[in-house]
């Protein structure tokens, strides 16, 4: 019993010490925070059927959002490893121009939050596939086949656009999203 007590106590002390030095904890979204956000958004004023449909799609949105940002990180990392610090110059010019315009537009509205801190946050989802295909040598060890990567991202973009723009996906579409996320994750593992 003394060993168990000692083990638990040392664990608690370790947790406390890690918190004191600024340990980075994973973000968790709980029911209390959800209720606070719902109150701020006046959920009680919204049509219940539309709200229920939106809440169902929010689960899909969360998966797509997380996946999209995972791909953004993979693209930035692979490009930096392959091309070095000036990797952005290897991005297709059309994408660079669009990103520059979007960043300038965001800068005009300082009162509102921006898309993100990096140029990658200003790329469209379809731009990620373009960057991968036009810089294939940076990705061939991870993705194995450019046509497969482009097909997965294209398929997910169709569902993404529906979910992100107020549409409702069928069960089969949701399952397809899951299958593609799973396949991509296994490949890039």
Number of C-alpha atoms within 10 A of each C-alpha: 6 7 8 9 10 11 11 12 12 12 12 12 11 12 12 12 12 13 12 9 8 8 11 8 8 6 6 6 8 8 8 9 11 11 12 10 12 12 11 9 11 9 13 10 8 11 9 11 9 11 14 12 13 17 12 13 19 15 13 20 19 12 14 21 14 11 16 20 14 13 18 17 14 17 20 19 15 20 24 15 12 14 15 11 10 9 15 17 10 13 17 14 11 9 18 18 11 14 19 14 13 16 19 11 12 17 13 9 10 9 8 9 9 15 14 11 9 11 16 20 16 21 19 15 20 14 18 21 21 16 21 22 18 13 20 16 14 20 21 14 11 13 17 13 13 17 12 12 17 17 13 17 22 15 14 23 19 13 21 22 13 14 21 16 8 12 14 17 16 10 9 9 15 17 12 15 22 16 13 16 19 12 13 18 13 9 12 13 9
